Each structure stands twice: as structure tokens, then as C-alpha cells.
Amino acid sequence: MPSALLARDVVRAYGDRTVLDGVSLTAAPGRRIGLIGENGAGKSTLLRLLAGVEEPDAGSVERPTDLGFGHQELPYPGSATIADVLDDALRDARAAVAAVDALAALLPERADDYAERLEWAQDHDAWDADRRAELTLHGLGLAGIPHDRTLDSLSGGQRSRVGLTALLVRRPDALLLDEPTNHLDDTAAAFLEETLRGLPGVVVLASHDRAFLDAVCTDVVDLDPAVDGPTRYGGGYSAYLAERRAARERWEQRYADEQEELADLRVSVAVTAHQVAPGRPRGNEPKLFYGFKRGRVQSQVSRRVRNARRRLDELDRDQVRRPPVPLRFAATVGEAGTGPAAALRDVRVVGRLELPRLDVGASDRVLVTGANGSGKSTLLAVLAGRLPAEGTVHRRRGLRIGLLAQDVELPDPDRTPRQYYGDHPVPLRDLGLVHPRDVDRPVGVLSVGQRRRLELALLVASAPQLLLLDEPTNHLSPALCDELEEAIGGSPGAVVVASHDRWLRRRWAGREVALADGRMAACPAI
């Protein structure tokens, strides 16, 4: 039977930056654990520690001997063929079948050896391995590629799928995957989901794909900051969302309660410390009695002050930090405008887009879908006025347009987020999109996800009336994607989104424009 994967209090730092600080994880056979969080939260680092590619600075990891790790780069030379990769993946299964056959002839003397090899072969479905390899190639969209093709003749996406095929064919006791749905279309992603659900061993994966997390995972571990550090939630992504909302409400309530108590304690320490008993005897009270009474009151006051100061010191030291402010777009309802935000008639960009008609109302929600190369980005660029087109493109006079392009567009790598953001009315720190430690770092040293969040902050600050988002969930954590979708729903202006994100598409409540080869395949209710 497959064994568990255990990490105990692992710590990993790079230079002066601690990425993981005392993280523990228990993954039993049959559990499929999804790691989520912002770029830099430590998902890939934790996978490397679990795989043994890196060693923790502190803590320990116990792993099954039979472990597979989905590297970003294939551990094969470019001259290797697809057949070479498959032969390597099938080697153990073929050897197990041969060993079972050979040991069967030596029974009963080799009964223990026979039972051990038989159990392994059954757990890894060894007799069906060659057929499974062909089914996996087909399921991941590689069936039409000859097996004698070398890896260096394939595209990056094809190489990634060949590596994933090899791992799935092996059926290791523990499988570690980093963003496995990258380069997969809907059909291939659905095949991967079904395959992972059928594995008997441990699966730990890092992913931004919310639909994939929901379909595969039995548990979700959120590595983003929380009240008590990384948190494990039972169930898939939908269950995680419900639990996270409840945890967020508890966090906000705890923060509010602590801030109220802090304010009361500060008043108590400042005011009570100056309270003293009356300065003279009253009526016919003997001076001796008054002195005794005054001393007792002062003692009580001092004790209250000491207790309040002690509690104040504890809260100042251990208070829960303020919950990050959810993403919001800053335009007000009065600024959405009246009449269509934009109207397109007989628009054509040679070789890229042909669109007979599209109206975008003042508060419309339009989702643009289609395969890569279908014209989604071209349509958004035309709407934004960044790409000339034949035909008629009308935009409402004075319309403020904000475009989040698919590629990050921050041209000066030496400028900091604070310099890019400038003096907008909403402080950058209040948006919760850029970590305080990053506001004065050059954007050139930030990750793609960090730069993507800065671009979102700039969009929020500009309060656009026509918001154009090209693959907005790329490079963002699932939590921020959820906040982005909620912000889109609450934005008073018009929003046009081009996306392949299955979770976003399934939950979209507005209109949809489907493109194929630069032409409109479907556009209901225009």
C-alpha cells in the first residue's frame, strides 16, 4: 500500500527572505491536496521540499520512495524522443510484470517475494500500463504526434504534456504537480481531473485553476497570510470558499473587537492613572480614617492601572493584523454615464478579426471567449483604441477606458510601485494588492504576479468607465481572482473580459461573445 507524505515544521529561506516558516503537512494515501496562494507564498518551494529537490533549513520531510515530481523542465535531453520518455515511464511496470511471471514459476519457495511484487504491480496497474500510455497521450491532446519526434522539435506546451503523460503512466505512490493545467485545453484538463481522482496514492499540487481545484482536491491548503498562518480546509475549492468567507468574517470581528479593547485600555491607562481620592477629609471623618481610605483607593486605582497596562502591552504585542481590504473599482455610480459606452460596426483587422456588430452598454458585462488566436485580444485592443481597424468604432465622448493587457505593461523596470501609483486619492496600501515590503522595490525585480497586481491597482485608481480585461486571472492567486470577479460585478461602468478561465466562464452572469478564427461564432442579445 502507498505510504503517507509528511512535512513537520519546515522552514526555508532565501537570503534574508523567509518563504516558509514552520509549515507542516500530512498527506495520506487517497488525499489530493491543493496548494494555493499568491506568487511568492511558497507553493513551489514547498513542493520542492516535499520532493527532496531542496532541503529545509529546519524541520523534516518523510516521503515514499516511489515519488513523482512534475518539474517545469523535463529531465530528458532535447534529443530524446516521445518513445524514449514513454519507455522510461513504463520501465518499472514492465519489470514488475516480468518479475511476477518469473517468481510465479518459483513458488512456493519465493512466496514472499512474489506477494510483494504482485502487490506493487496491482497498485500500479502494471498490466495495463502500455494501453494507459496511449490513452493518456490521447487524453492530453498528443495522439497525433509521432512517437519518434524529439523533444526539442515540440512546442513548450507539448513538452509539458509529454512530461505529464510520463508521470501519470507511472502512477507513483506520491505525485507532486506544479501548475499542471498550464497548456491544457478544457478537454485535456477534464481528462487530467478524472485521472488524478483515480490514483490510490498521495497527490499534492499547486494550482491557480479554480475549476481544477474544485474537481480534484479533497483538501485545500491556503499559504496566504491568515490570522493563524497557513490554513488547511477540507473539501474542494467550493468548500474552501465557504470556509474562507466565514474565517474572513471571524478575522474582521476579532480585529474590530481588539481595536475597540485597545482604545478602551489606552483611555483607561491615561485617565485612571490620574485619578486619586479626594484631597481632604469630608465632614467629621477623622484624619487617620481618611488617610487609610485614601490609601486603599489609591491602591485599587494602581492595581487597575497595572492590569490595564499589562493587557495593553499584550494586545500591542499580539494583536491580529488588519485584514487586507478586498479589491474594489473606484468609479461611482454617477460616473457610469448614459448611452452605449462603445459601438462597433463592420470592424475588420486583416487576418485577425471580423466583427459585424457589437454594442457595449454603459453598464454591460460582456465575456469574450474562444481558443488562442481567435481574436479576443485584438477585439479588446480595438475597443481600447490601441489598434486601428477598418469599419466604425464609436466610443462615448469623454469615456475613461482602462485596459489590463495579457502581457504586463510596466515599461520602466527601475520605477517602484509607489512611483507608478503616484498621488491617487486611495492610498496604495489600502488596496491590499501590493505588499508593503514591495512598494519601494523596482518593478523589474518583482514577479509577474506582483506586477500584475500593481497594474490592477493602477486600474482601480483610474476609475475607468469602460474596463477591458484580457485574461485577468493569469498569474493571480485564486483568492484574488475571486475578489476581482466580485469587483467586476460591483463596478458601475461597462466591463468586457476575455478569458479562458473555466471557473470564471461557468459563473459569468452577463452576455457572452464567442469568437472563432477572428469571426463571431455566437453573440446572443446584442
TORLO-782420 format. One line per 2 residues: number of its first residue (from 1); their letters; for each residue z, y, x of C-alpha. Coordinates in nm, 4 decimals, padded with zeros to 6 digits. Layout:
// residues N
NUM = A = Z/Y/X  ...
***
This chain:
// residues 526
1 = MP = 00.0000/00.0000/00.0000  -00.0701/00.3566/00.1226
3 = SA = 00.2303/00.5389/00.2648  00.3583/00.8908/00.1988
5 = LL = 00.2837/01.2093/00.3907  00.5954/01.4112/00.4788
7 = AR = 00.6479/01.7528/00.6349  01.0028/01.8765/00.6995
9 = DV = 01.0843/02.2422/00.7679  00.7674/02.3040/00.9673
11 = VR = 00.7311/02.6363/01.1470  00.4082/02.7644/01.3010
13 = AY = 00.3483/03.0999/01.4650  00.0512/03.2503/01.6451
15 = GD = 00.1693/03.5127/01.8886  00.4188/03.7365/01.7104
17 = RT = 00.2975/03.6372/01.3626  00.4777/03.3550/01.1828
19 = VL = 00.2394/03.1861/00.9403  00.4654/02.9057/00.8158
21 = DG = 00.8417/02.9399/00.8223  01.0359/02.6288/00.7252
23 = VS = 00.7827/02.4749/00.4841  00.8463/02.1227/00.3558
25 = LT = 00.6098/01.8961/00.1633  00.6364/01.5434/00.0261
27 = AA = 00.3122/01.3792/-00.0846  00.3466/01.0280/-00.2254
29 = PG = 00.0516/00.7928/-00.2834  -00.1328/00.8847/-00.6008
31 = RR = -00.0319/01.2521/-00.5815  -00.3065/01.5101/-00.5395
33 = IG = -00.1569/01.8338/-00.4166  -00.3446/02.1638/-00.4222
35 = LI = -00.2511/02.4377/-00.1751  -00.3214/02.7892/-00.2981
37 = GE = -00.2529/03.1387/-00.1699  -00.4145/03.4408/-00.0127
39 = NG = -00.6149/03.4112/00.3073  -00.3571/03.4054/00.5829
41 = AG = -00.0869/03.2445/00.3677  -00.1052/02.9297/00.5824
43 = KS = -00.3117/02.6805/00.3793  -00.5449/02.5772/00.6610
45 = TL = -00.2610/02.5904/00.9122  -00.0529/02.3520/00.7022
47 = LR = -00.3482/02.1134/00.6712  -00.3957/02.1132/01.0498
49 = LL = -00.0271/02.0369/01.0999  -00.0384/01.7565/00.8433
51 = AG = -00.3470/01.6137/01.0128  -00.1951/01.6314/01.3618
53 = VE = -00.4683/01.8633/01.4883  -00.1890/02.1097/01.5726
55 = EP = 00.1810/02.0518/01.6321  00.4502/02.2596/01.4590
57 = DA = 00.6693/02.4929/01.6644  00.9638/02.3419/01.4780
59 = GS = 01.0110/02.0736/01.2154  00.8368/01.7382/01.1871
61 = VE = 00.5462/01.5611/01.0155  00.5152/01.1923/00.9233
63 = RP = 00.1674/01.0774/00.8286  -00.0118/00.7495/00.7503
65 = TD = -00.2111/00.6039/01.0357  -00.5209/00.5915/00.8163
67 = LG = -00.5800/00.9641/00.7595  -00.8980/01.1608/00.6995
69 = FG = -00.9283/01.5347/00.7548  -01.2238/01.7389/00.6303
71 = HQ = -01.2997/01.9626/00.9276  -01.5082/02.2756/00.8866
73 = EL = -01.7340/02.1362/01.1603  -01.8452/01.7741/01.1656
75 = PY = -01.7044/01.5636/01.4527  -02.0552/01.4405/01.5381
77 = PG = -02.3234/01.5732/01.7740  -02.6203/01.7516/01.6230
79 = SA = -02.8454/01.4676/01.7363  -02.6609/01.2167/01.5155
81 = TI = -02.8435/01.1068/01.2016  -02.7133/01.0680/00.8486
83 = AD = -02.7347/00.6910/00.9054  -02.5134/00.7261/01.2145
85 = VL = -02.2499/00.9143/01.0147  -02.2569/00.6557/00.7348
87 = DD = -02.2334/00.3647/00.9797  -01.9273/00.5252/01.1367
89 = AL = -01.7686/00.5811/00.7940  -01.8405/00.2202/00.6886
91 = RD = -01.7281/00.0573/01.0146  -01.3707/-00.0219/00.9080
93 = AR = -01.4712/-00.1512/00.5635  -01.7382/-00.3785/00.7104
95 = AA = -01.4973/-00.5009/00.9777  -01.2322/-00.5736/00.7133
97 = VA = -01.4744/-00.7818/00.5057  -01.5783/-00.9766/00.8155
99 = AV = -01.2140/-01.0303/00.9146  -01.1192/-01.1585/00.5692
101 = DA = -01.4078/-01.4056/00.5794  -01.3152/-01.5217/00.9302
103 = LA = -00.9425/-01.5549/00.8539  -01.0135/-01.7467/00.5340
105 = AL = -01.1516/-02.0276/00.7488  -00.8241/-02.0378/00.9458
107 = LP = -00.5880/-02.0784/00.6507  -00.3075/-02.1675/00.6220
109 = ER = -00.2216/-02.1020/00.9895  -00.3262/-01.7333/00.9695
111 = AD = -00.1972/-01.6711/00.6171  -00.0017/-01.3548/00.7069
113 = DY = -00.2970/-01.2000/00.8894  -00.5258/-01.2963/00.6056
115 = AE = -00.2972/-01.1380/00.3438  -00.2684/-00.8142/00.5449
117 = RL = -00.6434/-00.7750/00.5933  -00.7133/-00.8725/00.2315
119 = EW = -00.4708/-00.6094/00.1014  -00.6316/-00.3395/00.3161
121 = AQ = -00.9805/-00.4425/00.2059  -00.8791/-00.4364/-00.1592
123 = DH = -00.7067/-00.0965/-00.1298  -01.0194/00.0467/00.0321
125 = DA = -01.2646/-00.1301/-00.1979  -01.4359/-00.2622/00.1131
127 = WD = -01.6824/-00.4990/-00.0570  -01.8340/-00.2095/-00.2498
129 = AD = -01.8439/00.0365/00.0418  -02.2202/00.0333/00.1114
131 = RR = -02.3069/00.0831/-00.2547  -02.0398/00.3536/-00.2776
133 = AE = -02.2011/00.5374/00.0144  -02.5340/00.5613/-00.1688
135 = LT = -02.3647/00.6684/-00.4930  -02.1728/00.9372/-00.3056
137 = LH = -02.4853/01.0723/-00.1369  -02.6475/01.0929/-00.4791
139 = GL = -02.3417/01.2479/-00.6421  -02.3209/01.5210/-00.3778
141 = GL = -02.6916/01.6053/-00.4039  -02.8106/01.4362/-00.0833
143 = AG = -03.0037/01.1420/-00.2277  -03.3457/01.2845/-00.1448
145 = IP = -03.2788/01.3354/00.2265  -03.3988/01.0526/00.4558
147 = HD = -03.1193/00.8805/00.6470  -03.2989/00.9340/00.9780
149 = RT = -03.2639/01.3125/00.9518  -03.0491/01.4561/01.2305
151 = LD = -02.7533/01.6768/01.1503  -02.8952/01.9757/01.3354
153 = SL = -03.2021/01.9632/01.1076  -02.9851/02.0110/00.7970
155 = SG = -02.8545/02.3315/00.6447  -02.4866/02.4182/00.6789
157 = GQ = -02.4221/02.3176/00.3184  -02.5971/01.9839/00.3655
159 = RS = -02.3988/01.9077/00.6810  -02.0780/01.9887/00.4960
161 = RV = -02.1710/01.7455/00.2177  -02.2585/01.4720/00.4680
163 = GL = -01.9113/01.5090/00.6200  -01.7517/01.4969/00.2763
165 = TA = -01.9526/01.1833/00.1955  -01.8187/01.0114/00.5072
167 = LL = -01.4589/01.0892/00.4105  -01.4989/00.9695/00.0514
169 = VR = -01.6655/00.6476/00.1617  -01.3757/00.5723/00.3980
171 = RP = -01.1093/00.6067/00.1243  -00.8290/00.6769/00.3769
173 = DA = -00.4611/00.6436/00.2827  -00.4250/01.0216/00.3164
175 = LL = -00.7140/01.2624/00.2633  -00.6878/01.6290/00.3658
177 = LD = -00.9584/01.8703/00.2488  -01.0113/02.2409/00.3173
179 = EP = -01.2194/02.4191/00.0504  -01.4137/02.1022/-00.0401
181 = TN = -01.6177/02.2599/-00.3235  -01.7869/02.5107/-00.0944
183 = HL = -02.1630/02.4386/-00.1033  -02.1310/02.2231/-00.4181
185 = DD = -02.3083/02.2946/-00.7450  -02.1492/02.2139/-01.0805
187 = TA = -02.2766/01.8543/-01.0859  -02.1586/01.7771/-00.7332
189 = AA = -01.8197/01.9394/-00.7976  -01.7726/01.7259/-01.1090
191 = FL = -01.8601/01.4121/-00.9071  -01.6059/01.5065/-00.6390
193 = EE = -01.3385/01.5638/-00.9034  -01.3920/01.2185/-01.0543
195 = TL = -01.3934/01.0517/-00.7119  -01.0686/01.2141/-00.5979
197 = RG = -00.8941/01.1222/-00.9226  -00.9781/00.7583/-00.8489
199 = LP = -00.8270/00.7444/-00.4990  -00.4994/00.5482/-00.4681
201 = GV = -00.3681/00.7354/-00.1641  -00.2443/01.0864/-00.0891
203 = VV = -00.4740/01.3869/-00.1350  -00.3796/01.7324/-00.0104
205 = LA = -00.6389/02.0050/-00.0462  -00.6694/02.3801/-00.0084
207 = SH = -00.8996/02.5489/-00.2568  -00.9822/02.8767/-00.4301
209 = DR = -01.1729/02.6865/-00.7026  -00.9507/02.7095/-01.0109
211 = AF = -01.1590/02.4709/-01.2229  -01.1443/02.2140/-00.9428
213 = LD = -00.7676/02.2547/-00.9016  -00.7197/02.2099/-01.2744
215 = AV = -00.9338/01.8957/-01.2884  -00.7926/01.7205/-00.9792
217 = CT = -00.4371/01.8197/-00.8936  -00.1142/01.6549/-01.0023
219 = DV = 00.0810/01.9305/-00.8236  00.0111/02.2837/-00.7010
221 = VD = 00.1913/02.4460/-00.4064  00.1724/02.8249/-00.4020
223 = LD = 00.2146/02.9582/-00.0473  00.2052/03.3230/-00.1552
225 = PA = 00.5323/03.5196/-00.1368  00.7751/03.4460/-00.4190
227 = VD = 01.1444/03.5005/-00.4810  01.2414/03.1733/-00.3113
229 = GP = 00.9411/03.1226/-00.0830  00.6576/02.8681/-00.1320
231 = TR = 00.6864/02.7041/-00.4726  00.5676/02.3654/-00.5998
233 = YG = 00.4523/02.3318/-00.9598  00.3896/02.0047/-01.1422
235 = GG = 00.0518/01.9634/-01.3094  -00.2894/02.1180/-01.2585
237 = YS = -00.3896/02.4819/-01.2455  -00.3345/02.5476/-01.6164
239 = AY = 00.0254/02.4230/-01.5897  00.0690/02.6333/-01.2759
241 = LA = -00.0466/02.9444/-01.4611  00.2089/02.8963/-01.7374
243 = ER = 00.4892/02.8319/-01.4900  00.3870/03.1245/-01.2711
245 = RA = 00.3933/03.3635/-01.5661  00.7454/03.2501/-01.6503
247 = AR = 00.8501/03.2769/-01.2844  00.7000/03.6256/-01.2667
249 = ER = 00.8993/03.7327/-01.5718  01.2189/03.5955/-01.4165
251 = WE = 01.1382/03.7751/-01.0897  01.0810/04.1054/-01.2685
253 = QR = 01.4004/04.0661/-01.4722  01.6057/03.9765/-01.1657
255 = YA = 01.4641/04.2742/-00.9767  01.5413/04.5098/-01.2668
257 = DE = 01.8947/04.3727/-01.3042  01.9652/04.4052/-00.9323
259 = QE = 01.8293/04.7593/-00.9167  02.0491/04.8579/-01.2118
261 = EL = 02.3518/04.6993/-01.0467  02.2712/04.8728/-00.7161
263 = AD = 02.2565/05.2096/-00.8895  02.5887/05.1473/-01.0639
265 = LR = 02.7533/05.0330/-00.7422  02.6343/05.3375/-00.5482
267 = VS = 02.7801/05.5624/-00.8166  03.0996/05.3611/-00.8178
269 = VA = 03.1417/05.3813/-00.4413  03.0591/05.7530/-00.4302
271 = VT = 03.2697/05.8609/-00.7289  03.5603/05.6172/-00.7336
273 = AH = 03.6352/05.6778/-00.3671  03.7227/06.0368/-00.4527
275 = QV = 03.9420/05.9528/-00.7498  04.3137/05.9984/-00.6867
277 = AP = 04.6196/06.0016/-00.9073  04.7470/06.3410/-01.0362
279 = GR = 04.8799/06.5593/-00.7571  05.2168/06.6456/-00.9125
281 = PR = 05.4825/06.4853/-01.1331  05.4418/06.5230/-01.5088
283 = GN = 05.7213/06.6131/-01.7490  06.0581/06.4858/-01.6349
285 = EP = 05.9255/06.1998/-01.4166  06.1384/06.1593/-01.1060
287 = KL = 05.9514/06.2370/-00.7853  06.0379/05.8950/-00.6473
289 = FY = 05.8888/05.7218/-00.9542  05.5784/05.9425/-00.9388
291 = GF = 05.5258/05.8653/-00.5739  05.5451/05.4933/-00.6467
293 = KR = 05.2999/05.5247/-00.9384  05.0568/05.7318/-00.7332
295 = GR = 05.0587/05.4801/-00.4507  04.9891/05.1931/-00.6896
297 = VQ = 04.6925/05.3795/-00.8462  04.5503/05.4668/-00.5079
299 = SQ = 04.5822/05.1019/-00.4029  04.3909/04.9902/-00.7133
301 = VS = 04.1235/05.2530/-00.6537  04.0883/05.1479/-00.2899
303 = RR = 04.0552/04.7833/-00.3904  03.7820/04.8693/-00.6426
305 = VR = 03.6014/05.0740/-00.3799  03.6224/04.7914/-00.1266
307 = NA = 03.4938/04.5369/-00.3781  03.2092/04.7651/-00.4866
309 = RR = 03.1156/04.8388/-00.1256  03.1202/04.4684/-00.0368
311 = RL = 02.8942/04.3836/-00.3322  02.6696/04.6784/-00.2463
313 = DE = 02.6323/04.5525/00.1109  02.5478/04.2035/-00.0178
315 = LD = 02.2798/04.3324/-00.2544  02.1337/04.5693/00.0047
317 = RD = 02.1012/04.2746/00.2410  01.9874/04.0024/-00.0013
319 = QV = 01.8224/04.1841/-00.2922  01.4990/04.0381/-00.4259
321 = RR = 01.1960/04.2394/-00.3238  00.9945/04.4300/-00.5795
323 = PP = 00.7251/04.2159/-00.7463  00.3714/04.3228/-00.6451
325 = VP = 00.2007/04.5427/-00.9023  -00.0779/04.3475/-01.0831
327 = LR = -00.4330/04.4718/-01.0326  -00.5410/04.7392/-01.2806
329 = FA = -00.8501/04.9549/-01.3050  -00.7600/05.3212/-01.3276
331 = AT = -01.0130/05.4587/-01.5785  -00.8596/05.5868/-01.9027
333 = VG = -00.9894/05.5053/-02.2484  -01.1168/05.8596/-02.2929
335 = EA = -01.3401/05.8247/-01.9878  -01.5378/05.5231/-02.1051
337 = GT = -01.7957/05.7520/-02.2661  -02.0143/05.7068/-02.5712
339 = GP = -02.3576/05.5544/-02.5982  -02.5055/05.2921/-02.3649
341 = AA = -02.3873/05.3026/-02.0032  -02.7276/05.1767/-01.8885
343 = AL = -03.0571/05.0580/-02.0356  -03.3355/04.8619/-01.8625
345 = RD = -03.6918/04.8209/-01.9911  -03.9639/04.6067/-01.8291
347 = VR = -03.7844/04.6130/-01.4952  -03.9535/04.4351/-01.2082
349 = VV = -03.8681/04.3835/-00.8425  -04.1564/04.1938/-00.6866
351 = GR = -04.0655/03.8337/-00.6118  -03.7036/03.8827/-00.7168
353 = LE = -03.6579/03.9996/-01.0755  -03.8489/04.0419/-01.4022
355 = LP = -03.6429/04.1646/-01.6958  -03.7987/04.2852/-02.0219
357 = RL = -03.4863/04.4463/-02.1643  -03.1143/04.4831/-02.1091
359 = DV = -02.8719/04.7296/-02.2727  -02.5197/04.7714/-02.1384
361 = GA = -02.2941/04.9483/-02.3886  -02.0113/05.1846/-02.2974
363 = SD = -01.7509/04.9059/-02.3116  -01.9674/04.5946/-02.2823
365 = RV = -01.8688/04.2797/-02.0939  -02.1765/04.1055/-01.9521
367 = LV = -02.1731/03.7888/-01.7412  -02.4850/03.7184/-01.5335
369 = TG = -02.5306/03.3524/-01.4398  -02.7915/03.1492/-01.2562
371 = AN = -02.8469/02.9469/-00.9408  -02.8535/03.1041/-00.5963
373 = GS = -03.1717/03.3078/-00.5628  -03.2154/03.3545/-00.9385
375 = GK = -03.1877/03.7347/-00.9169  -02.8228/03.8013/-01.0037
377 = ST = -02.7502/04.0260/-00.7044  -03.0861/04.2010/-00.7490
379 = LL = -03.0012/04.2898/-01.1088  -02.6667/04.4415/-01.0097
381 = AV = -02.8271/04.6397/-00.7275  -03.0843/04.7812/-00.9724
383 = LA = -02.8113/04.8790/-01.2197  -02.6188/05.0484/-00.9370
385 = GR = -02.9251/05.2459/-00.8262  -02.9235/05.0872/-00.4821
387 = LP = -03.2563/04.9090/-00.5244  -03.5743/05.0717/-00.6606
389 = AE = -03.7563/04.8861/-00.9346  -04.0668/04.9179/-01.1454
391 = GT = -04.0133/04.9969/-01.5129  -03.7431/05.2124/-01.6719
393 = VH = -03.3821/05.2255/-01.5591  -03.1704/05.4706/-01.7587
395 = RR = -02.8061/05.5491/-01.6798  -02.5868/05.7802/-01.8843
397 = RG = -02.5586/06.1275/-01.7351  -02.2546/06.1607/-01.5094
399 = LR = -02.1833/05.7894/-01.5199  -01.9438/05.6765/-01.2450
401 = IG = -02.0618/05.3414/-01.1071  -01.8609/05.1063/-00.8889
403 = LL = -02.0263/04.8089/-00.7164  -01.8457/04.5248/-00.5428
405 = AQ = -02.1264/04.3655/-00.3435  -02.1245/03.9990/-00.2474
407 = DV = -02.1039/04.0926/00.1206  -01.8157/04.3114/00.2343
409 = EL = -01.9369/04.6677/00.2929  -01.6919/04.8489/00.5201
411 = PD = -01.9238/04.9884/00.7882  -01.6686/05.1295/01.0342
413 = PD = -01.4581/04.8473/01.1839  -01.2276/05.0947/01.3591
415 = RT = -01.1086/05.2680/01.0423  -00.7894/05.1466/00.8794
417 = PR = -00.7328/05.0689/00.5103  -00.5235/05.3851/00.4859
419 = QY = -00.8111/05.5934/00.6247  -01.0645/05.4312/00.3919
421 = YG = -00.8405/05.4796/00.0910  -00.7642/05.8462/00.1595
423 = DH = -00.5523/06.0550/-00.0774  -00.6197/05.8885/-00.4113
425 = PV = -00.3569/05.9577/-00.6811  -00.2467/05.5928/-00.6982
427 = PL = -00.0813/05.5039/-00.3638  -00.2448/05.2147/-00.1826
429 = RD = 00.0860/05.0277/-00.1535  00.1321/05.0338/-00.5325
431 = LG = -00.1822/04.8301/-00.5946  -00.0478/04.5192/-00.4212
433 = LV = -00.3918/04.4486/-00.2729  -00.3290/04.5373/00.0916
435 = HP = -00.0189/04.4103/00.2677  00.1962/04.6897/00.4142
437 = RD = 00.1568/04.5413/00.7615  -00.2225/04.5749/00.7335
439 = VD = -00.2600/04.9343/00.6079  -00.2874/05.0807/00.9593
441 = RP = -00.4774/04.7958/01.1250  -00.8524/04.8372/01.1958
443 = VG = -01.0522/04.6638/00.9246  -01.2514/04.4876/01.1953
445 = VL = -00.9523/04.2628/01.2718  -00.8826/04.1781/00.9063
447 = SV = -01.0054/03.8590/00.7419  -01.2918/03.8581/00.4929
449 = GQ = -01.0412/03.8128/00.2105  -00.8304/04.1051/00.3316
451 = RR = -01.1371/04.3312/00.3499  -01.2422/04.2115/00.0061
453 = RL = -00.9079/04.3219/-00.1353  -00.9453/04.6627/00.0283
455 = EL = -01.2834/04.7032/-00.1414  -01.1182/04.6189/-00.4725
457 = AL = -00.8550/04.8850/-00.4026  -01.1285/05.1416/-00.3409
459 = LV = -01.2942/05.0414/-00.6688  -00.9680/05.0705/-00.8600
461 = AS = -00.9100/05.4162/-00.7170  -01.2588/05.5391/-00.8096
463 = AP = -01.2013/05.4600/-01.1815  -01.5628/05.3508/-01.2496
465 = QL = -01.7117/05.3682/-01.5995  -01.9686/05.1004/-01.5123
467 = LL = -01.8149/04.8292/-01.2976  -02.0552/04.5879/-01.1244
469 = LD = -01.9009/04.2823/-00.9597  -02.1123/04.0410/-00.7541
471 = EP = -01.9311/03.7083/-00.7066  -01.5956/03.8892/-00.7262
473 = TN = -01.3802/03.5788/-00.6870  -01.5274/03.4857/-00.3471
475 = HL = -01.2623/03.4992/-00.0716  -00.9813/03.5803/-00.3171
477 = SP = -00.6767/03.3703/-00.3954  -00.6616/03.2066/-00.7402
479 = AL = -00.3710/03.4342/-00.8360  -00.5685/03.7489/-00.7536
481 = CD = -00.8738/03.6096/-00.9336  -00.6604/03.5726/-01.2454
483 = EL = -00.5357/03.9310/-01.2127  -00.8921/04.0506/-01.1561
485 = EE = -01.0078/03.8805/-01.4766  -00.7203/04.0363/-01.6706
487 = AI = -00.8069/04.3764/-01.5228  -01.1706/04.3292/-01.6281
489 = GG = -01.0546/04.2521/-01.9810  -00.8436/04.5675/-01.9909
491 = SP = -01.0949/04.8015/-01.8299  -01.2148/05.0602/-02.0850
493 = GA = -01.5591/05.1008/-01.9291  -01.8532/04.8621/-01.9074
495 = VV = -01.8328/04.5580/-01.6802  -02.1194/04.3434/-01.5506
497 = VA = -02.0217/04.0366/-01.3475  -02.2493/03.7999/-01.1579
499 = SH = -02.0682/03.4762/-01.0836  -02.0981/03.1030/-01.0236
501 = DR = -01.7193/03.0611/-01.0684  -01.6778/02.7791/-01.3210
503 = WL = -01.3291/02.8894/-01.4316  -01.4435/03.2462/-01.4948
505 = RR = -01.7558/03.1298/-01.6775  -01.5639/02.8934/-01.9060
507 = RW = -01.3202/03.1658/-02.0097  -01.5704/03.4507/-02.0459
509 = AG = -01.5412/03.6177/-02.3851  -01.8316/03.8639/-02.3642
511 = RE = -02.2108/03.8358/-02.3525  -02.3982/03.6205/-02.1064
513 = VA = -02.7324/03.6791/-01.9354  -02.8758/03.3659/-01.7733
515 = LA = -03.1404/03.4101/-01.5022  -03.3762/03.1542/-01.3557
517 = DG = -03.6228/03.2355/-01.0781  -03.5776/03.6070/-01.1349
519 = RM = -03.6510/03.5862/-01.5079  -03.4241/03.5933/-01.8093
521 = AA = -03.3548/03.2405/-01.9302  -03.1124/03.3449/-02.2044
523 = CP = -02.9632/03.6713/-02.3158  -02.8021/03.6485/-02.6605
525 = AI = -02.7077/03.9560/-02.8615  -02.8786/04.2228/-02.6520
***
